[in-house]
Amino acid sequence: MAAKPVRPPAQPGFDPAQMETLRTIPVASLSPDQAIDERHIGKRIRWAGAVQYMAAAEKGVCLTILYALSGDHGEPRWTNEPTYQTFNACTTGAYDRELVRESTNLTIVGKISGKTYIGMGGGGSTGPVVEIEKLFRWSDCLEGDTSPVCKFGFLSPRVVPGD
C-alpha cells in the first residue's frame, strides 16, 4: 500500500518549495541511537519527532525531542511501535513559544555536535545533541485555519537579548 502524499495546508504564505527543500536536503542516514557514536560528530541529519521538553541553554534553547520515523517528506510518522529514542536539538536564540512547545511535531535538520544524558520520567539514556540548522513545524490545525498559531513550515529563532 503506497503512503498517502503529504499535502501542504491551504494556508496563506505557505511556500511549497520549503517542503521540497526539506525532502531533498542531503543528510546521513542515522538514527539517534546510532548517532551517539563519536565518529558521527559533524554529520548532518534530518530527524522528525515531537517536543517533549524545552530548556534554556547558555545562549538559546535546547529541545528534547522524542524521535519518530520519517515519511517521504521528513514528516513524523507515529506508529504503534515507538522508537524509544530521544535527542536534544539546540540553537542560539529562541522560538516563539506559541509555535514550538511541548507536543509540537517538528523536523530538525542539523549537525551532530556531541551527546548528553537525557532524563525522561524517572529514567533516561544517552542521546545525541544536534545544532539546529533548520526547524520545520508541522501544523495540526484544520485545513483553512489561518490563525497565526497554525504556521506550517520553517521557523527561525529570534535573537535573545544580551547575546
Residue frames relative to the residue before (quaternion, step in Angstrom):
aa qw qx qy qz dx dy dz
M 1.0000 0.0000 0.0000 0.0000 0.00 0.00 0.00
A 0.3741 -0.7434 0.5116 0.2137 3.58 -0.70 1.06
A 0.5167 -0.6342 0.4797 0.3172 3.53 -1.09 0.75
K 0.4985 -0.6408 0.4988 0.3035 3.52 -1.09 0.76
P 0.4482 -0.6996 0.4677 0.3017 3.64 -0.73 0.92
V 0.4753 -0.6499 0.5116 0.2999 3.55 -1.14 0.69
R 0.1854 -0.7767 0.5943 0.0960 3.54 -0.84 1.01
P 0.4250 -0.6739 0.5288 0.2925 3.57 -0.86 0.86
P 0.5497 -0.6242 0.4252 0.3568 3.60 -1.04 0.60
A 0.4708 -0.6169 0.5369 0.3310 3.53 -1.25 0.44
Q 0.2985 0.7593 -0.5066 0.2787 3.54 0.36 1.27
P 0.4953 -0.6544 0.4692 0.3261 3.59 -0.84 0.89
G 0.7991 0.3148 -0.2252 0.4601 3.57 -1.02 0.79
F 0.5320 0.6126 -0.4373 0.3879 3.62 1.18 -0.14
D 0.2193 -0.7719 0.5899 0.0906 3.54 -0.94 1.00
P 0.3708 -0.7561 0.4900 0.2254 3.65 -0.39 1.16
A 0.5568 0.6057 -0.3947 0.4089 3.61 1.17 -0.44
Q 0.5617 0.5965 -0.3938 0.4167 3.61 1.15 -0.48
M 0.6637 0.4961 -0.3099 0.4663 3.57 0.93 -0.86
E 0.6346 0.5176 -0.3269 0.4718 3.58 1.04 -0.74
T 0.6146 0.5314 -0.3356 0.4767 3.60 1.02 -0.78
L 0.6653 0.5072 -0.3007 0.4579 3.57 0.86 -0.97
R 0.6846 0.5069 -0.2813 0.4418 3.57 0.93 -0.91
T 0.8030 0.3559 -0.1520 0.4533 3.58 0.91 -0.91
I 0.4311 0.7041 -0.4775 0.3006 3.63 1.18 -0.08
P 0.4308 -0.7198 0.4719 0.2714 3.63 -0.78 0.93
V 0.0712 0.7992 -0.5872 0.1067 3.56 -0.79 1.11
A 0.5274 -0.5894 0.5018 0.3502 3.55 -1.32 0.34
S 0.3940 -0.7092 0.5377 0.2296 3.55 -1.06 0.77
L 0.2970 0.7421 -0.5297 0.2839 3.55 0.15 1.37
S 0.3253 -0.6761 0.6118 0.2503 3.54 -1.25 0.44
P 0.6609 -0.4869 0.3615 0.4421 3.62 -1.18 0.23
D 0.6293 0.5334 -0.3477 0.4457 3.62 0.97 -0.74
Q 0.6698 0.4793 -0.2957 0.4840 3.60 1.02 -0.75
A 0.6721 0.5608 -0.2885 0.3881 3.58 1.03 -0.85
I 0.5641 0.6056 -0.4129 0.3803 3.65 1.13 -0.20
D 0.5027 0.6177 -0.4324 0.4228 3.60 1.26 -0.14
E 0.5222 -0.6936 0.4066 0.2845 3.60 -0.71 1.11
R 0.5945 0.5836 -0.3796 0.4023 3.63 1.09 -0.48
H 0.6607 0.5113 -0.3058 0.4567 3.60 1.25 -0.26
I 0.4052 0.7030 -0.4904 0.3180 3.62 1.24 -0.01
G 0.7758 0.3111 -0.2646 0.4809 3.55 -0.94 0.98
K 0.5720 0.5816 -0.3963 0.4213 3.60 1.21 -0.23
R 0.4083 -0.6962 0.5401 0.2385 3.54 -1.15 0.76
I 0.0936 -0.7853 0.6115 0.0252 3.55 -1.02 0.90
R 0.1530 -0.7099 0.6686 0.1603 3.54 -1.41 0.16
W 0.0837 0.8082 -0.5716 0.1144 3.55 -0.35 1.29
A 0.2676 -0.7491 0.5904 0.1367 3.52 -1.11 0.81
G 0.2521 0.7679 -0.5705 0.1458 3.54 -1.25 0.37
A 0.4631 -0.6435 0.5279 0.3045 3.52 -1.33 -0.39
V 0.5179 -0.6369 0.4776 0.3131 3.55 -1.05 0.80
Q 0.2026 -0.7765 0.5891 0.0949 3.54 -0.88 1.02
Y 0.7972 -0.0324 0.1060 0.5934 3.53 1.03 -0.89
M 0.1462 -0.7627 0.6229 0.0948 3.55 -1.18 0.62
A 0.0045 0.8006 -0.5985 0.0300 3.56 -0.98 0.87
A 0.5129 -0.6118 0.5023 0.3321 3.54 -1.13 0.69
A 0.1712 -0.7515 0.6302 0.0943 3.53 -1.13 0.76
E 0.7709 -0.3717 0.2338 0.4614 3.57 -1.29 0.14
K 0.8249 0.0662 -0.0137 0.5612 3.62 0.85 -0.91
G 0.8077 0.1698 -0.1025 0.5552 3.57 1.10 0.45
V 0.5889 -0.5455 0.4545 0.3860 3.51 -0.95 -0.99
C 0.1646 -0.7406 0.6404 0.1199 3.54 -1.26 0.59
L 0.2188 -0.7560 0.6086 0.1013 3.53 -0.99 0.95
T 0.2251 -0.7123 0.6430 0.1685 3.57 -0.96 0.84
I 0.0832 -0.8323 0.5472 -0.0303 3.54 -0.59 1.21
L 0.3410 -0.6890 0.6062 0.2040 3.53 -1.04 0.93
Y 0.3740 -0.7694 0.4883 0.1725 3.54 -0.53 1.28
A 0.0770 -0.7580 0.6468 0.0333 3.54 -1.11 0.85
L 0.5534 -0.5564 0.4831 0.3883 3.56 -1.17 0.48
S 0.3751 -0.7490 0.5092 0.1976 3.59 -1.11 0.66
G 0.4227 -0.6596 0.5621 0.2650 3.49 -1.25 0.59
D 0.7812 -0.3667 0.2494 0.4393 3.55 -1.33 -0.07
H 0.7423 0.3739 -0.2067 0.5162 3.58 1.12 -0.60
G 0.6190 -0.5588 0.3423 0.4330 3.59 1.25 0.19
E 0.4658 0.6911 -0.4389 0.3360 3.58 1.25 0.07
P 0.5560 -0.5964 0.4452 0.3702 3.61 -1.11 0.59
R 0.1314 -0.7585 0.6348 0.0657 3.55 -1.05 0.88
W 0.1401 -0.8024 0.5776 0.0544 3.57 -0.23 1.26
T 0.0679 -0.8035 0.5914 -0.0095 3.55 -0.85 1.03
N 0.6441 -0.5146 0.3950 0.4053 3.55 -1.30 0.08
E 0.6957 0.3914 -0.2546 0.5459 3.58 1.29 -0.23
P 0.2184 -0.8152 0.5212 0.1267 3.62 -0.01 1.25
T 0.5276 -0.6474 0.4602 0.3012 3.55 -1.24 0.54
Y 0.2182 -0.7965 0.5217 0.2141 3.61 1.17 -0.61
Q 0.5364 0.5903 -0.4210 0.4319 3.59 1.10 0.68
T 0.0713 -0.7814 0.6190 0.0330 3.55 -1.10 0.77
F 0.0436 -0.7718 0.6319 0.0554 3.53 -1.29 0.33
N 0.3649 -0.6867 0.5770 0.2499 3.54 -1.30 0.36
A 0.0932 -0.7692 0.6314 0.0307 3.54 -0.97 0.92
C 0.0613 -0.8400 0.5376 -0.0401 3.56 -0.55 1.21
T 0.0229 -0.7818 0.6231 -0.0015 3.53 -1.24 0.63
T 0.4705 -0.5849 0.5489 0.3678 3.52 -1.30 0.24
G 0.7191 0.3485 -0.2989 0.5217 3.55 -0.99 0.77
A 0.3419 -0.7144 0.5694 0.2201 3.54 -1.29 -0.33
Y 0.4141 -0.6828 0.5450 0.2555 3.55 -1.26 0.49
D 0.6225 -0.5214 0.4293 0.3952 3.54 -1.24 0.49
R 0.4021 -0.7545 0.4692 0.2211 3.60 -0.60 1.15
E 0.5648 0.5581 -0.3981 0.4594 3.60 1.23 -0.13
L 0.7420 0.4056 -0.2082 0.4915 3.59 1.17 -0.61
V 0.7713 0.1789 -0.1060 0.6016 3.60 1.12 -0.62
R 0.2637 0.7298 -0.5763 0.2562 3.53 -0.41 1.31
E 0.7499 -0.3569 0.2679 0.4884 3.56 -1.27 -0.01
S 0.8300 0.2080 -0.2177 0.4695 3.55 -1.10 0.95
T 0.4542 0.6612 -0.4772 0.3588 3.64 1.20 0.12
N 0.3361 -0.7244 0.5692 0.1957 3.57 -0.93 0.94
L 0.0331 0.8067 -0.5830 0.0901 3.54 -0.83 1.10
T 0.1779 -0.6905 0.6681 0.2124 3.46 -1.44 0.03
I 0.1919 -0.7815 0.5897 0.0681 3.53 -0.88 1.05
V 0.0859 -0.7190 0.6858 0.0729 3.54 -1.12 0.81
G 0.3107 0.7541 -0.5311 0.2297 3.55 -0.74 1.01
K 0.5103 -0.6338 0.4907 0.3115 3.51 -1.36 -0.04
I 0.4823 -0.6469 0.5153 0.2889 3.52 -1.06 0.87
S 0.1045 -0.8311 0.5459 0.0189 3.57 -0.72 1.09
G 0.7910 -0.1704 0.1210 0.5750 3.60 1.21 -0.17
K 0.3865 -0.6794 0.5517 0.2909 3.52 -1.23 -0.57
T 0.0654 -0.7834 0.6179 0.0120 3.53 -1.29 0.47
Y 0.5211 -0.5848 0.5001 0.3692 3.55 -1.29 0.27
I 0.1156 -0.7824 0.6106 0.0401 3.58 -0.84 1.01
G 0.1822 -0.7966 0.5722 0.0689 3.56 -0.43 1.26
M 0.0292 0.8024 -0.5931 0.0595 3.55 -0.90 0.95
G 0.8719 -0.1497 0.0841 0.4585 3.56 -0.66 1.14
G 0.7898 -0.3100 0.1654 0.5028 3.60 0.75 0.96
G 0.7474 0.2533 -0.1802 0.5872 3.57 1.25 -0.08
G 0.0171 0.8099 -0.5860 -0.0178 3.52 -1.17 -0.41
S 0.1227 -0.7701 0.6211 0.0787 3.49 -1.36 0.03
T 0.5805 -0.5456 0.4562 0.3964 3.53 -1.31 0.10
G 0.0129 0.7966 -0.6029 0.0416 3.53 -0.96 0.93
P 0.5852 -0.5970 0.4131 0.3612 3.57 -1.19 0.40
V 0.2918 -0.6871 0.6319 0.2084 3.51 -1.37 0.41
V 0.1276 -0.7933 0.5949 0.0223 3.55 -0.90 1.02
E 0.3079 -0.6978 0.6137 0.2039 3.56 -1.03 0.85
I 0.3758 -0.7586 0.4904 0.2070 3.57 -0.54 1.20
E 0.1720 -0.7434 0.6397 0.0929 3.54 -1.00 0.97
K 0.7814 -0.0177 0.0478 0.6220 3.56 1.04 -0.89
L 0.1091 -0.7577 0.6405 0.0605 3.54 -1.12 0.78
F 0.1185 -0.7853 0.6070 0.0277 3.57 -0.75 1.13
R 0.2063 -0.7858 0.5756 0.0926 3.57 -0.73 1.09
W 0.2282 -0.7483 0.6113 0.1194 3.52 -0.93 1.03
S 0.3072 -0.7773 0.5240 0.1638 3.57 -0.61 1.12
D 0.2456 -0.7548 0.5872 0.1586 3.54 -1.13 0.69
C 0.3998 0.7172 -0.4723 0.3206 3.57 1.26 0.36
L 0.5650 -0.5952 0.4520 0.3495 3.52 -1.23 0.44
E 0.6163 -0.5534 0.4086 0.3834 3.56 -1.13 0.68
G 0.7706 0.3214 -0.2647 0.4826 3.54 -0.94 0.95
D 0.5614 0.5753 -0.4023 0.4382 3.62 1.20 -0.27
T 0.1328 -0.8284 0.5433 0.0312 3.56 -0.55 1.17
S 0.2818 0.7701 -0.5201 0.2389 3.59 1.21 0.38
P 0.5807 -0.6052 0.4064 0.3624 3.63 -1.00 0.72
V 0.6633 0.5057 -0.3223 0.4477 3.64 1.07 -0.57
C 0.5953 0.5528 -0.3629 0.4565 3.59 1.30 0.09
K 0.2450 0.7999 -0.5161 0.1840 3.59 1.21 0.33
F 0.0830 -0.7684 0.6342 -0.0214 3.51 -0.97 1.04
G 0.6660 0.4869 -0.3520 0.4421 3.61 -0.60 1.06
F 0.7517 -0.3695 0.2859 0.4655 3.54 -1.32 -0.29
L 0.1460 -0.7574 0.6318 0.0769 3.56 -1.11 0.81
S 0.2360 -0.7431 0.6066 0.1554 3.54 -1.17 0.62
P 0.4516 -0.6725 0.5002 0.3060 3.58 -0.99 0.73
R 0.3734 -0.6839 0.5656 0.2701 3.55 -1.15 0.55
V 0.5489 -0.6147 0.4536 0.3391 3.54 -1.14 0.61
V 0.3617 -0.7142 0.5589 0.2164 3.54 -0.97 0.90
P 0.5070 -0.6604 0.4454 0.3294 3.64 -0.75 0.97
G 0.7469 0.3791 -0.2962 0.4591 3.55 -1.05 0.81
D 0.5694 0.5862 -0.3921 0.4224 3.61 1.25 -0.08
